[in-house]
Amino acid sequence: MSLPPDYSNEISTLDREILKHKPHDILQFCANFFNRRLESQRTEYLLSQQHASHQGRAENSFPGNNPFSTSPSSGSSFAKTTMHRLEEEEENDTMTSPTASTFAAVDFARVRNNGNLSPVGESAFGNFGGFGGSSKNNITQMPPLVGEGQTFPNNYNTNRRTSVSAESLNPTSSAADNFTPPFHQKTPDQLSRLKSAVSGNFLFSHLDDDQSSMVLGALHEKPIPTKGIKVIQQGDVGDYFYVVEKGSFDIYVNQSGKLETGAEGAGNKVGTVGPGGSFGELALMYNAPRAATVTSTEPSTLWALDRITFRRILMDSAFQRRRMYEGFLEEVPLLSTLTPYERSKIADALETKKYPPGTTIIQEGDVGESFFLLEAGEAEVFKRGIDGPVNQYQKGDYFGELALLNDAPRAASVISKTEVKVATLGKNGFQRLLGPVEGIMRRNDPTKSVSEGDHVDPLS
């Protein structure tokens, strides 16, 4: 009996990640990996549903049935509802919860000091190191404490119903109520330090200038008057992300998965975070328990960002960014016949880069490894031996798409005429998402070879 293709693809991707990162804690690594995949797929489903509604179609581009639907035709109700909660019904339960305190509540949490990862674990959206993964940082390294050799209890989930409680990820629900993020005044020096601390965090690495300004403005000051104050406690539900302006904080992890009473209730110390560091960022993405206890070691000052504000800023902008990129991709001949689901996956993988005037974006003779979509600004094309530009690019134009097919040298140079912003996609990323482009072209027209394609970009 053959395995389902989707299963084989997921396992192959997991194998590559394991070979790449070589985690010490394989269980935590796999949990982080599949949680990231689940979060990504659920978001893709919501956005594809929104895309389909604008097209007047009722098709479901999410693979399989809507897990939150009571019938195959009820998918649209998910995108319309702003809060989805399936309450766990325990009126007839005659036993204590079989899941209570029988295994550690392991969260994929991180702490960060000056932009470096901590040994507490890795992000589900970033580097999958797991507990004990390699990390070059200034935080004191301790052996892995949580997740080693743990197994689910025999009575796990016995006679219980699945419970789901989550905030809506529907971007249009927040856009419709004219959400205005909070703003808290800061000095130029404070803004500089906060921007430096946030810029190295994986959650903020792709924010544009406007988004970064909104996030920095929404951070509010949290004075910590003395030592020994527990800012976050292991096992509590996380709702704030913190940036350290001054002071110091120790991080503790208890093997039980939660803070306990007594002198040793916090568990073992696994690290320290100081000025410029940050912690608790996974609370911005997940309504999940804290994986560590963070305690002040002296009077300190924190800046906090709540989950709701962050998600409203990020989700609204991410939705608009995806829609813009999908529109670009529909006009690229090489990619125009892809399905909306395939285009949405490419749109999510695009990276934005900015170039000041006079910068060489593509150098003639270099090997082509990426293709570019011009989001803003103007660029000119030059060839050796020819005076003046031979072509010009403006917003919405694209170049270098055949770099996705081969490694042929660039036939010309592209230089920014004004300040430009481009979206780039590397060949490796494209093939990882969709497979070789040659296969897609054969699917479009099996009789057509690559050399007979409609459009050949001289800059590829």
C-alpha positions as CSV (number, residue, x, y, z in Angstrom):
1,M,0.0,0.0,0.0
2,S,1.5,3.3,-1.1
3,L,1.7,6.3,1.2
4,P,-0.3,9.5,0.4
5,P,1.8,12.0,-1.6
6,D,1.1,14.8,0.9
7,Y,2.5,12.7,3.7
8,S,5.6,11.8,1.7
9,N,6.2,15.4,0.9
10,E,5.9,16.5,4.5
11,I,8.2,13.8,5.8
12,S,10.8,14.6,3.1
13,T,10.7,18.3,4.1
14,L,11.1,17.3,7.7
15,D,14.1,15.0,6.8
16,R,15.8,17.9,5.1
17,E,15.3,20.2,8.1
18,I,16.6,17.6,10.5
19,L,19.7,17.1,8.3
20,K,20.2,20.8,8.1
21,H,19.8,21.7,11.8
22,K,20.9,18.4,13.5
23,P,18.8,19.1,16.6
24,H,19.6,17.5,20.0
25,D,15.9,17.3,21.0
26,I,14.2,15.5,18.1
27,L,10.7,15.5,19.6
28,Q,10.7,19.2,20.3
29,F,12.1,19.9,16.8
30,C,9.4,17.8,15.1
31,A,6.7,19.5,17.3
32,N,8.0,22.9,16.3
33,F,8.1,21.9,12.6
34,F,4.6,20.6,12.4
35,N,3.1,23.5,14.4
36,R,4.7,25.9,12.0
37,R,3.3,23.9,9.0
38,L,-0.2,23.9,10.6
39,E,-0.1,27.6,11.4
40,S,1.0,28.4,7.8
41,Q,-1.6,26.1,6.2
42,R,-4.4,27.5,8.3
43,T,-3.4,31.1,7.4
44,E,-3.2,30.1,3.7
45,Y,-6.7,28.6,3.9
46,L,-8.2,31.8,5.4
47,L,-6.5,34.0,2.8
48,S,-7.4,31.7,-0.1
49,Q,-11.1,31.8,1.1
50,Q,-11.0,35.6,1.1
51,H,-9.4,35.5,-2.4
52,A,-12.1,33.2,-3.7
53,S,-14.9,35.3,-2.3
54,H,-13.7,38.3,-4.3
55,Q,-13.7,36.2,-7.4
56,G,-17.3,35.0,-6.8
57,R,-16.3,31.4,-6.4
58,A,-17.3,28.9,-3.8
59,E,-14.3,26.7,-4.3
60,N,-12.1,25.6,-1.4
61,S,-8.4,25.9,-2.2
62,F,-7.4,24.5,1.1
63,P,-6.5,20.8,0.7
64,G,-9.1,18.6,2.3
65,N,-12.1,19.6,4.3
66,N,-12.4,22.6,6.6
67,P,-11.6,21.1,10.0
68,F,-13.7,23.8,11.7
69,S,-16.8,23.2,9.5
70,T,-19.8,21.1,10.4
71,S,-20.5,20.3,6.7
72,P,-18.6,20.5,3.4
73,S,-20.5,23.7,2.5
74,S,-19.9,25.7,5.6
75,G,-16.4,26.9,5.0
76,S,-17.5,30.5,4.4
77,S,-18.7,30.8,8.0
78,F,-15.2,30.5,9.2
79,A,-14.0,33.5,7.4
80,K,-16.9,35.6,8.6
81,T,-16.7,34.8,12.3
82,T,-14.3,36.9,14.4
83,M,-14.0,34.4,17.2
84,H,-14.1,30.6,16.9
85,R,-14.5,28.6,20.1
86,L,-15.6,25.0,20.5
87,E,-16.3,24.7,24.1
88,E,-15.3,21.5,25.8
89,E,-18.3,19.7,27.2
90,E,-17.6,18.0,30.5
91,E,-21.0,18.0,32.1
92,N,-21.1,14.2,32.0
93,D,-17.4,13.7,32.9
94,T,-17.1,11.5,36.0
95,M,-13.3,11.5,36.2
96,T,-10.5,13.9,36.7
97,S,-9.0,15.2,33.4
98,P,-6.7,12.6,32.2
99,T,-4.5,15.2,30.7
100,A,-4.0,17.3,33.8
101,S,-0.4,17.5,34.9
102,T,0.5,14.1,33.4
103,F,3.1,15.4,31.0
104,A,5.0,18.6,30.7
105,A,3.5,21.5,28.8
106,V,6.2,22.2,26.4
107,D,6.0,25.4,24.4
108,F,8.3,26.4,21.6
109,A,9.4,29.6,23.3
110,R,12.4,31.7,22.8
111,V,14.3,34.3,24.6
112,R,16.7,36.6,22.9
113,N,19.7,38.7,24.0
114,N,21.0,41.3,21.5
115,G,19.4,39.4,18.7
116,N,20.8,35.9,19.5
117,L,18.8,32.8,20.2
118,S,18.5,31.3,23.6
119,P,18.8,27.6,24.5
120,V,15.2,27.6,25.7
121,G,13.9,26.5,22.3
122,E,13.5,27.6,18.8
123,S,10.7,29.5,17.0
124,A,8.1,27.6,15.1
125,F,8.6,30.2,12.4
126,G,12.3,30.4,12.3
127,N,15.4,28.2,13.0
128,F,14.3,24.8,14.2
129,G,16.9,24.1,16.7
130,G,14.8,22.5,19.4
131,F,16.0,22.3,22.9
132,G,19.8,22.0,23.1
133,G,20.2,23.2,19.5
134,S,23.4,25.0,18.6
135,S,23.2,28.7,19.4
136,K,25.9,31.4,19.5
137,N,24.8,34.0,22.0
138,N,25.6,35.7,25.3
139,I,23.1,33.7,27.3
140,T,24.5,31.2,29.7
141,Q,24.1,27.8,28.1
142,M,22.5,25.0,30.2
143,P,21.7,21.4,29.3
144,P,18.2,20.7,27.8
145,L,15.7,20.3,30.5
146,V,12.3,19.9,28.9
147,G,11.1,17.3,26.4
148,E,13.9,14.8,26.9
149,G,12.5,11.3,26.7
150,Q,8.9,12.5,27.4
151,T,6.0,10.4,26.1
152,F,2.3,10.9,26.1
153,P,0.4,9.2,29.0
154,N,-1.6,6.1,28.2
155,N,-4.9,7.8,29.1
156,Y,-4.1,11.0,27.0
157,N,-7.4,12.4,25.5
158,T,-9.4,9.4,26.8
159,N,-13.2,10.1,26.7
160,R,-12.6,13.8,25.9
161,R,-13.6,16.0,23.1
162,T,-11.2,18.1,21.1
163,S,-11.2,21.8,22.2
164,V,-10.2,24.7,20.0
165,S,-10.0,28.3,21.1
166,A,-8.4,30.9,18.9
167,E,-8.6,34.5,17.8
168,S,-9.7,35.0,14.3
169,L,-7.0,35.4,11.6
170,N,-9.4,36.9,9.2
171,P,-7.6,40.1,8.0
172,T,-10.7,41.8,6.7
173,S,-12.5,41.6,10.0
174,S,-9.9,44.0,11.5
175,A,-9.8,46.2,8.4
176,A,-13.5,46.8,8.5
177,D,-13.5,48.4,12.0
178,N,-10.9,51.0,11.2
179,F,-8.4,49.8,13.7
180,T,-5.9,52.4,14.9
181,P,-2.9,51.0,16.8
182,P,-2.0,52.6,20.1
183,F,0.8,55.1,20.2
184,H,3.1,55.8,23.2
185,Q,5.6,58.7,23.0
186,K,9.3,57.8,23.3
187,T,12.5,59.8,23.2
188,P,14.7,59.5,20.1
189,D,17.3,57.6,22.2
190,Q,14.6,55.1,23.3
191,L,13.3,54.7,19.8
192,S,16.8,53.9,18.6
193,R,17.4,51.3,21.2
194,L,14.0,49.7,20.7
195,K,14.5,49.6,16.9
196,S,17.8,47.9,17.3
197,A,16.4,45.3,19.7
198,V,13.3,44.5,17.5
199,S,15.1,44.5,14.2
200,G,17.0,41.3,15.0
201,N,13.8,39.4,15.9
202,F,12.5,36.9,13.4
203,L,8.9,38.2,13.8
204,F,9.9,41.7,12.8
205,S,12.5,41.0,10.1
206,H,10.1,41.5,7.2
207,L,8.2,44.5,8.4
208,D,8.4,47.6,6.2
209,D,9.1,51.1,7.5
210,D,5.4,51.9,8.2
211,Q,4.8,48.6,10.0
212,S,8.0,49.1,12.1
213,S,6.9,52.6,13.0
214,M,3.5,51.3,14.1
215,V,5.0,48.5,16.2
216,L,7.5,50.8,17.9
217,G,4.8,53.3,18.6
218,A,2.6,50.6,20.2
219,L,5.2,49.5,22.7
220,H,4.4,50.8,26.1
221,E,6.7,51.2,29.1
222,K,6.6,48.7,32.0
223,P,8.8,49.8,35.0
224,I,10.0,46.9,37.2
225,P,10.7,48.6,40.5
226,T,12.8,45.9,42.3
227,K,14.5,42.5,41.9
228,G,12.6,39.3,42.2
229,I,9.6,40.3,40.2
230,K,8.3,37.5,37.9
231,V,7.5,39.2,34.6
232,I,6.2,35.9,33.1
233,Q,5.5,32.6,34.7
234,Q,6.0,29.2,33.1
235,G,2.6,27.6,32.3
236,D,0.7,31.0,32.1
237,V,-0.9,32.0,28.9
238,G,1.3,34.5,27.0
239,D,-0.1,37.8,25.9
240,Y,2.9,40.2,25.8
241,F,6.2,40.5,24.1
242,Y,8.9,42.4,26.0
243,V,12.0,44.4,25.1
244,V,14.6,45.2,27.8
245,E,15.6,48.8,27.9
246,K,17.7,48.6,31.1
247,G,18.2,46.0,33.9
248,S,18.6,42.3,33.8
249,F,16.4,39.2,33.9
250,D,17.0,35.5,34.6
251,I,15.2,32.7,32.8
252,Y,14.2,29.5,34.5
253,V,12.6,26.3,33.2
254,N,10.9,23.7,35.4
255,Q,10.7,20.2,34.0
256,S,7.1,19.9,35.2
257,G,6.1,22.5,32.6
258,K,4.8,25.1,35.1
259,L,6.0,27.3,38.0
260,E,5.7,25.4,41.3
261,T,5.7,26.6,44.9
262,G,8.8,26.6,47.0
263,A,12.4,28.0,46.7
264,E,13.1,25.8,43.8
265,G,9.7,26.1,42.1
266,A,11.0,28.1,39.2
267,G,13.3,25.2,38.1
268,N,16.8,25.6,36.7
269,K,18.3,28.8,35.4
270,V,18.9,28.5,31.6
271,G,19.9,32.0,30.7
272,T,20.0,35.8,31.3
273,V,18.8,38.6,29.2
274,G,19.9,42.3,29.5
275,P,19.5,45.6,27.8
276,G,18.7,45.3,24.1
277,G,17.4,41.8,24.6
278,S,13.8,40.6,24.3
279,F,11.7,37.7,25.3
280,G,8.1,36.3,25.0
281,E,7.7,36.9,21.3
282,L,5.9,33.6,20.7
283,A,3.0,35.1,22.7
284,L,2.5,37.4,19.7
285,M,1.8,34.4,17.4
286,Y,0.2,31.8,19.7
287,N,-2.3,31.8,22.6
288,A,0.0,29.2,24.2
289,P,1.5,28.6,27.7
290,R,4.8,30.2,28.6
291,A,7.7,27.8,28.5
292,A,9.8,29.6,31.0
293,T,9.7,31.9,34.1
294,V,11.5,35.3,33.7
295,T,12.5,37.1,36.9
296,S,14.1,40.5,37.4
297,T,17.5,40.6,39.0
298,E,17.5,44.4,39.6
299,P,15.2,47.4,39.1
300,S,14.6,47.4,35.3
301,T,12.6,49.0,32.5
302,L,10.7,46.9,29.9
303,W,8.7,47.9,26.8
304,A,5.7,45.6,26.1
305,L,3.7,44.8,23.0
306,D,0.4,43.0,23.3
307,R,-0.6,40.1,21.0
308,I,-3.8,41.7,19.6
309,T,-2.1,44.9,18.4
310,F,0.7,43.0,16.8
311,R,-1.5,40.6,15.0
312,R,-3.8,43.4,13.7
313,I,-0.8,45.3,12.3
314,L,0.9,42.2,10.9
315,M,-2.1,40.4,9.5
316,D,-3.6,43.4,7.8
317,S,-0.4,44.3,6.1
318,A,0.5,40.7,5.3
319,F,-2.9,40.2,3.6
320,Q,-2.5,43.3,1.5
321,R,1.1,42.3,0.7
322,R,0.0,38.9,-0.5
323,R,-2.8,40.3,-2.6
324,M,-0.4,42.7,-4.3
325,Y,2.2,39.9,-5.0
326,E,-0.5,37.6,-6.3
327,G,-1.5,40.3,-8.8
328,F,2.1,40.6,-9.9
329,L,2.4,36.9,-10.3
330,E,-0.7,36.6,-12.4
331,E,1.0,38.9,-15.0
332,V,4.3,37.0,-15.2
333,P,3.9,34.8,-18.2
334,L,6.0,32.0,-16.6
335,L,3.7,31.9,-13.6
336,S,0.3,33.2,-14.9
337,T,-1.2,29.8,-15.3
338,L,-0.5,28.6,-11.8
339,T,-3.4,27.9,-9.5
340,P,-4.3,30.6,-6.9
341,Y,-3.0,28.2,-4.2
342,E,0.4,27.9,-5.9
343,R,0.7,31.6,-6.4
344,S,-0.2,32.3,-2.8
345,K,2.6,30.0,-1.7
346,I,5.1,31.9,-3.9
347,A,3.7,35.2,-2.7
348,D,4.4,34.2,0.9
349,A,8.0,33.3,0.0
350,L,8.9,36.6,-1.7
351,E,11.3,38.8,0.1
352,T,11.4,42.6,-0.1
353,K,14.6,44.4,-0.7
354,K,15.4,48.1,-1.1
355,Y,18.1,49.7,-3.2
356,P,19.2,53.4,-3.2
357,P,19.6,55.2,-6.6
358,G,22.6,54.1,-8.7
359,T,22.8,50.6,-7.1
360,T,23.5,47.6,-9.3
361,I,20.6,45.1,-8.8
362,I,21.8,42.6,-11.5
363,Q,25.3,42.5,-12.8
364,E,25.9,41.4,-16.4
365,G,27.8,38.1,-16.5
366,D,26.7,36.9,-13.0
367,V,24.9,33.6,-12.6
368,G,21.2,34.1,-12.3
369,E,19.8,32.8,-9.0
370,S,16.6,35.0,-8.5
371,F,13.9,36.8,-10.3
372,F,12.6,40.2,-9.3
373,L,9.3,42.1,-9.1
374,L,9.6,45.9,-9.0
375,E,7.3,47.1,-6.3
376,A,8.2,50.8,-6.4
377,G,10.7,53.1,-8.2
378,E,12.4,52.9,-11.6
379,A,15.4,50.9,-12.9
380,E,17.4,50.9,-16.1
381,V,19.0,48.2,-18.2
382,F,22.5,48.4,-19.5
383,K,24.6,46.2,-21.8
384,R,28.3,46.3,-22.3
385,G,29.3,48.0,-25.5
386,I,26.1,50.0,-25.7
387,D,25.9,53.6,-24.6
388,G,22.9,54.5,-22.5
389,P,20.1,52.3,-21.2
390,V,18.5,49.7,-23.5
391,N,15.4,49.3,-21.4
392,Q,13.6,50.7,-18.4
393,Y,11.6,49.1,-15.6
394,Q,8.8,50.6,-13.6
395,K,6.4,49.5,-10.8
396,G,4.8,46.2,-11.7
397,D,7.6,45.1,-14.1
398,Y,9.6,41.9,-13.6
399,F,13.0,40.6,-14.7
400,G,15.2,37.6,-14.3
401,E,12.4,35.0,-14.2
402,L,14.4,32.5,-16.2
403,A,16.8,32.2,-13.4
404,L,14.2,29.8,-12.0
405,L,15.0,27.5,-14.9
406,N,18.7,27.5,-15.3
407,D,21.9,29.1,-14.0
408,A,22.7,31.0,-17.2
409,P,24.8,34.2,-16.8
410,R,22.9,37.5,-16.8
411,A,22.9,39.1,-20.2
412,A,22.7,42.7,-19.0
413,S,22.9,44.8,-15.9
414,V,20.0,46.4,-14.0
415,I,20.7,49.6,-12.1
416,S,18.3,51.5,-9.9
417,K,17.4,54.9,-11.3
418,T,15.5,56.0,-8.2
419,E,15.2,54.4,-4.8
420,V,13.5,51.1,-5.7
421,K,11.8,48.3,-3.7
422,V,11.8,44.8,-5.3
423,A,10.3,41.5,-4.3
424,T,12.8,38.6,-4.9
425,L,12.4,34.9,-5.1
426,G,15.4,32.5,-5.2
427,K,15.5,29.5,-7.4
428,N,16.0,27.1,-4.5
429,G,12.9,28.5,-2.7
430,F,10.8,28.2,-5.8
431,Q,11.7,24.6,-6.4
432,R,11.2,23.8,-2.8
433,L,7.7,25.1,-2.9
434,L,6.5,23.9,-6.3
435,G,9.2,21.7,-7.9
436,P,11.1,22.5,-11.1
437,V,9.5,25.1,-13.4
438,E,10.1,22.9,-16.4
439,G,7.4,20.6,-15.0
440,I,4.9,23.4,-14.7
441,M,5.6,24.5,-18.3
442,R,5.1,21.0,-19.5
443,R,1.8,20.9,-17.7
444,N,0.7,24.0,-19.4
445,D,1.7,22.7,-22.9
446,P,3.2,19.2,-23.1
447,T,4.4,19.7,-26.6
448,K,6.3,22.9,-25.8
449,S,9.9,22.7,-24.7
450,V,11.6,25.3,-22.5
451,S,13.5,26.7,-25.5
452,E,10.2,27.3,-27.3
453,G,8.6,29.3,-24.4
454,D,6.7,32.5,-25.1
455,H,9.0,34.9,-23.3
456,V,12.7,34.9,-22.8
457,D,14.0,37.6,-20.5
458,P,17.4,38.8,-21.7
459,L,18.4,39.6,-18.1
460,S,18.0,36.0,-17.0
